[in-house]
């Protein structure tokens, strides 16, 4: 059942938004790690990418894994 976003309470919109952000961060970080492993395994050319991708994954997780630490911007 689809629900109109605007019919949801502000609190529920915030909870859903934070969970979506948490999942997006984990998806990006996970994909960066997979790509780094493929470079290390020789499936893709390694031009220094694995270390950079792991740094991206760590930064994404460090700065986006706890959405409660993020300041609220705008309004829902």
N, C-alpha and C positions, 0 to 999 in steps of 0.2 A: 504494500500500500504506500503510495507516494503522498507525502505531506508537503504542503506549501511552506517553504522556509519561513516566510513572514508570519505564519500562524504559530510557530514555535516560540516559547518564552525566550527572553534574552539569555537566561541562565543555560537553557538547553542548547541554544545556538552557540554559546561560548564553549560548552563542553564538547559539542560535536566538532567545532572548528579546531579546538586544541588537539583532539584525537586525530583529526585528519592531518594536522601539521606534524604530529608525532609520527604517524605512519609514513608520511611523505619523506621526512628526514631519514627514517630507517631504510626506506626504499632506495633513496639516493646513496646513502652510505653503503648499503649492501651491494648495489650495482658497481660502485667504485672499487670495492674490495674484489669482486668477481673479475672485473676488468684487469686489476693489478695482478691477480693470480694467472689470468690468461697470458698476460705479458711475460710473467716470470716463467711460465710453462712453454714459452716459445710460440704460442698460437698467434700472437700479435707482435709487431716490432716494438722493442723496448728502447725508448729514447729517454729514459729517466722517469717514465710515467708511473711505475708502481709506487714509488715513494710519494710522488705528488698525489696520487689517487688515495693512498692511505692517509695522507695528511688531510685531504678533503673529507674523507669519511670521519676522521677523528674530530675535525672542526665542526662538521655538521652535527655529530652526536653531542659534542660538548656545548654547542650553542643552541641547539634546537631540540634536545631530547627532553627537556623539562619545560613544557609550555607555560607552566605556572610562573616561571621566573621571567617570562616575557611581559613587558608592559602592554597594557591594553591600548590600542590605537583606534581611533574612530569610534564608531558605535554600531552595534548589531541591531 
